[in-house]
């Protein structure tokens, strides 16, 4: 076989759950005039957002909440900030929260430490919606860092007790470095490894295929942090990898002197997009 799809490529449990909750609501309200909104991208995948919009979902931002007629409001799998949920409730929206249970677990840990003397550190990408929501669940008491270089910003002393929570899709390698450094600078360090198992399993599957092929194609939304991490993981492991969002981005020159191709996809990539990419690559290889 010249093109192989890695095990665990594509939708993870949390994304499948969020899409199925949203689809169920939309399908059961086809005859209703009540508007159904999605706050932000339910997952970082444009094809899935388009599919839900075709079923009647209206994508809105937090700023739109006050401008639109209240209705059902679907919140994303990455979680939403508490103040946004409260604001939507006050404006009479009915909340359908599709937050992934693994993300929810990190939010609960974050919330549990608000009243404690621990300094709360969230390891993750500051601009990622999941991290913004986590920060809100810490009562904005947490500090966010995304790399070892940012640790000095925490101003830690050996009198500090620190609790660390991590974005579910964060790089394991970088997380290890960060917790090691923080442990050396503080009195007590409590680490909650909230990196999701789906990430480990997807990487394992991608690695196993990467060892057998000449080039890897990683499929996922341009805004998808976990897809980017997956691509970087393959590159850092010494494999040739390209990230694409749509099959149309594939060009012949990516496959010069290539005999075998591996495909994987981020947690928010539908399998039908991955299958389409596979067919497209097979056509390119056959046409040479
Ligand atoms: S990657 Fe993990 S934490 Fe994120 S939505 Fe999927 S299952 Fe949940």
Boltz pocket constraint, residues with backbone or C-beta under 6 A from the ligand:
constraints:
  - pocket:
      binder: B
      contacts: [[A, 12], [A, 13], [A, 14], [A, 15], [A, 77], [A, 100], [A, 101], [A, 102], [A, 103], [A, 168], [A, 169], [A, 196], [A, 197], [A, 198], [A, 199], [A, 267]]
      max_distance: 6.0
